[in-house]
Each structure stands twice: as C-alpha cells, then as structure tokens.
Amino acid sequence: MDLFNDKLEKIYKRERFFYHLVLLSALICLLYGCDALQKALKEKGMDKAAAGVGVIQNAAAIAAPFSIDEEVEIGRAMAARMIALSGGIYPDEKLNHYVNLVGRAAALTAGREDLPADMYQFAVLNSEEINAFAMPGGYVFITLGSLRIIRSEAELAAVLSHEIAHVDKRHLLSAIKTGYLKDLSADLLTLIEKNNNDSLNKILGSTSDFGVGTLLKNGLSRECEAEADHQAVKFLVNSGYPSGALVEFLGKINEKTSQNDSGIKQLSATHPDMASRIKAINAFISERQFNPNAGQLDAERFTEFTKEIK
C-alpha cells in the first residue's frame, strides 16, 4: 500500500487542524495551567468536551454503550490532558503529518464502521519515555523516545496498529465504565434524582482523568494487551508490512528492560512482560501462518521523515 495516495492526502486538512489545535492546547496548559485551557476552549464552544461534562446524560447510560459522539468527547478531553502531562506535541509538522499518514493507513484495516480512518488523529509527544497511548475516539500518541529506537516505517506502523486496536476494541472505554462509572453508579442515580447538576458534572468531569490515570499508572488488562497485539499483527499484514514488525520493536524494549533503562519505566509498569508478549505474538504469527518477514519495511522513508529529530 502506498501511504501517499490521493485518498489519504484528502484528509490532510483535517489532520493539520488537529495538529494546530492540540499544539495550542498543550501550550496554554503548560504556560498558564489548564484553567486557561478551559477558558480558551469555552470561547470556541468546546468547553464541555475539554471538561468531560455532559458525557453521560442519565442513569440508563451507565449501563448502555457509549455513543460515538460520547466516545470522541471523552477522547478529546483525555488527549488535552495527556498532551499537558507529556511535554506537549513535538513541534515538527512534517513529522506529525507523516505519523498521521502511517497511522491512518493502518486504521483503514480496522473494523469499526462508526470510526473510519479519517477520524483518527495521531501526534508525536515531546517525551523521551518510550511509550504510546490510545484515547477513545481515535486519538493516538507516540512518544519521541519511541521514534528514536524505531528503524523502519513497519515498526512505526506496528506500534500505531497496537494502539488502533485498543480504540477499535473499546478497551479503555470498557475500563472507564467498569472501573470508574460502575463504582459511582449509586451516587450518579442519587444526583440525577435530586437534579443536582453541579455535583453530577463534577463527577462526570473526572471521567477523562480516570482514563489518563489508567494509561499512565495502572495500564489495561493482560487480555486487552494480548488482543491488541494480535489485532496489530493482522493490521500489519493487511497494510502490506511484515507481521513480525511488532516483535522487532518489542525486542528492543525487552533488551532495554534487561539493561534497567529508565526510559521504559512507565511502559514496563503498565504492560505485561515483554518476553512473554513476544512469545505469544510469535505463536500467533505461526498459528495464522504469516511470514514474519514478508512485506515492506520502508526503512528509508522512515529515516527521511525522522532525520531532523533532535
């Protein structure tokens, strides 16, 4: 698959808007605090999205699936928080554009009809930690530290595909619903009955905070991570990359684990053992009879777009 085809280029304008929006959001947060961000977004009519307010409208919604609009709203709020906590967006528009093209090419192979590839937004976080994050609604980040150890476009696609799989399978949304809103269901019912909107919005406004906390501190379940690994392999094959690209990336992290590298401290704390993951992925590749080396690495193109990284 040629990433630079007409179909992907048609969504460039939308991607540019997101890049500038999140860069502005992060800058405001870092310089003036998130209260200023809230004020700025309110002026643009986006304050509810930034605060996570109004995501759940009634008691029935506690048990019901999130709508795509609610999912995007939660994800947008989480994205703003993640940017502020992770050093902002790396200020290289060309690089972020490239990461978007690679990510959206992989997202074309995902299965959700309500979340097409052009709704996904990808960006590089200005952090030396080796990590990547997926927010509901298709907001996906990869750190600068991760790009430093990646050596091909196939590896980049592998990392992004793993995160796309989390979105595609609604892993974090499920964690939010079962781990946060479920515990608050009695309080929510009481507040709804009393029509206490201020307290209700305060509780609901913490939804995105819980989601970011899950990614940074607790991580998702082993089952979710395994499913995302398997889905990522399938996305790679369907996109024309080697099925072994994810194993190649995880192998580098596993090596750093043995060296007690501080750059993977957070990743190691929130993900299953890398050696076990590699073994399971290789078994999956063998079971599906994929050739781990068949496909395009596109190492030269990756190098071209990342050579200016400082």
SVG drawing of the C-alpha trace seen along z (x, -y; Angstrom):
<svg xmlns="http://www.w3.org/2000/svg" viewBox="-35 -33 57 56">
<polyline fill="none" stroke="black" stroke-width="0.4" points="0.0,0.0 1.3,-3.4 0.7,-5.7 0.9,-8.8 -2.1,-8.1 -4.9,-10.5 -7.3,-9.1 -5.0,-9.8 -4.0,-13.2 -7.6,-14.3 -7.7,-14.2 -4.6,-16.3 -6.5,-19.5 -8.4,-17.8 -5.1,-16.5 -3.5,-19.9 -6.4,-21.4 -5.9,-18.8 -2.1,-19.3 -2.5,-23.0 -5.4,-22.6 -3.5,-20.1 -0.3,-22.1 -2.2,-25.3 -4.0,-23.3 -0.7,-21.9 1.0,-25.3 -1.8,-27.0 -1.8,-24.2 2.0,-24.4 2.2,-28.1 -0.9,-29.1 -2.5,-26.0 -5.5,-24.1 -7.9,-26.7 -6.7,-28.9 -7.3,-26.0 -10.8,-25.6 -11.5,-29.3 -9.9,-29.2 -11.9,-26.2 -15.1,-27.7 -14.7,-30.7 -14.6,-28.2 -17.6,-26.4 -15.5,-23.3 -15.6,-23.7 -17.8,-20.7 -15.5,-18.5 -12.5,-19.7 -14.1,-19.2 -15.7,-15.8 -19.0,-17.4 -22.3,-16.0 -20.8,-12.8 -23.4,-10.7 -26.9,-12.2 -28.9,-9.8 -28.9,-6.7 -29.6,-4.4 -26.4,-5.5 -24.4,-4.0 -25.2,-0.5 -25.5,-1.4 -22.6,-1.5 -21.1,-4.9 -22.2,-6.6 -19.5,-7.6 -20.1,-11.2 -19.6,-10.5 -16.6,-8.4 -15.0,-11.2 -15.8,-13.7 -14.1,-11.6 -11.1,-11.0 -10.7,-14.7 -10.7,-15.6 -8.2,-12.9 -6.0,-14.0 -5.7,-17.5 -4.7,-16.2 -2.2,-13.7 -0.5,-16.5 -0.2,-18.7 1.3,-15.9 3.7,-14.7 5.7,-17.8 3.4,-18.9 3.4,-17.9 6.8,-17.6 6.9,-20.8 7.6,-19.3 4.5,-19.5 6.1,-17.4 6.9,-14.5 3.4,-14.7 1.9,-14.6 3.9,-11.5 2.9,-9.7 -0.8,-10.6 -0.4,-9.1 1.1,-5.9 -1.5,-5.6 -4.4,-6.2 -3.2,-3.7 -3.2,-1.1 -6.6,-2.4 -8.1,-1.7 -7.9,2.0 -9.7,1.7 -13.3,2.9 -15.4,0.2 -17.8,-1.5 -18.6,-4.3 -14.9,-5.2 -13.4,-5.5 -9.7,-6.1 -10.1,-9.8 -11.5,-10.3 -8.2,-9.0 -5.7,-11.7 -2.1,-10.8 0.6,-13.0 4.1,-12.8 4.5,-13.6 7.6,-15.5 8.7,-13.0 11.8,-10.8 9.8,-8.0 9.3,-5.0 5.6,-4.6 2.4,-5.1 -1.2,-5.9 -4.6,-5.4 -7.6,-7.5 -11.2,-6.7 -12.5,-8.2 -9.2,-7.7 -6.7,-10.0 -3.4,-8.2 0.0,-9.4 3.5,-8.0 6.5,-9.5 9.6,-10.9 11.5,-8.3 9.8,-5.6 10.7,-7.1 14.3,-7.2 14.5,-3.4 12.3,-2.6 14.3,-1.9 11.5,-1.4 8.1,-2.5 6.9,1.0 7.9,0.8 6.1,-2.6 3.0,-1.1 3.2,1.8 3.2,-0.5 0.4,-2.6 -1.6,0.5 -1.4,1.8 -2.9,-1.5 -5.5,-1.5 -6.6,2.0 -7.2,0.6 -9.5,-2.0 -11.1,0.4 -12.0,2.8 -13.0,0.0 -10.6,1.3 -10.2,-1.9 -13.9,-2.8 -14.7,0.6 -12.2,-0.1 -13.7,-3.5 -17.2,-2.1 -16.4,0.9 -13.7,-0.6 -15.0,-4.1 -18.6,-4.7 -19.8,-1.4 -18.4,-2.4 -20.2,-5.7 -23.5,-4.4 -25.3,-4.8 -24.0,-8.3 -25.0,-9.2 -28.5,-7.8 -28.9,-9.9 -27.7,-13.1 -29.9,-12.5 -32.9,-12.0 -32.1,-15.2 -31.4,-17.1 -28.0,-18.1 -26.3,-19.1 -23.3,-20.8 -22.3,-17.8 -23.2,-15.5 -21.0,-17.4 -18.1,-17.4 -18.2,-13.6 -18.5,-13.2 -15.8,-15.7 -13.4,-13.3 -14.0,-10.6 -11.1,-11.7 -8.8,-12.0 -9.6,-8.4 -8.9,-7.3 -5.5,-9.1 -4.6,-7.7 -5.4,-4.2 -2.9,-4.6 -0.1,-6.2 -0.3,-4.3 -2.3,-1.1 -2.5,0.0 -5.1,2.1 -5.6,5.8 -3.4,8.5 -6.3,9.8 -6.7,6.4 -3.0,6.1 -2.9,9.6 -5.9,8.8 -4.3,5.6 -1.1,7.4 -3.0,9.9 -5.1,7.2 -1.9,5.2 -0.3,8.2 -3.4,8.5 -3.5,4.8 0.2,5.0 -0.4,7.9 -3.4,6.2 -1.4,2.9 1.4,4.7 4.0,4.6 5.8,7.6 3.8,9.4 7.0,9.6 7.4,5.8 5.8,5.6 8.1,8.3 11.0,6.3 10.0,3.3 9.2,5.2 12.5,6.9 14.3,3.6 12.2,2.8 13.0,6.2 16.7,5.5 16.3,2.2 14.4,4.0 17.4,6.2 19.6,3.1 17.3,1.3 16.8,-1.6 14.9,-4.4 13.2,-5.3 10.9,-2.3 10.0,-2.5 6.4,-3.7 5.9,-1.2 7.1,1.7 4.8,0.8 1.7,0.7 2.3,3.6 2.8,7.3 6.3,8.8 7.9,8.1 9.4,11.6 6.0,13.2 4.4,10.8 7.0,11.6 6.5,15.4 2.7,15.0 2.9,12.9 5.3,15.3 2.9,18.1 0.0,16.2 2.0,15.4 2.9,19.1 -0.7,20.2 -2.0,17.9 0.8,19.0 2.0,15.5 5.5,14.9 7.1,12.6 9.4,11.1 7.0,10.7 6.1,7.1 7.7,3.7 9.9,2.3 10.2,-1.2 13.2,-2.0 14.5,-4.7 11.2,-6.6 11.1,-6.4 14.6,-7.8 13.8,-10.6 11.0,-11.8 12.7,-11.4 16.2,-12.6 15.6,-16.1 14.7,-14.7 16.9,-16.4"/>
</svg>
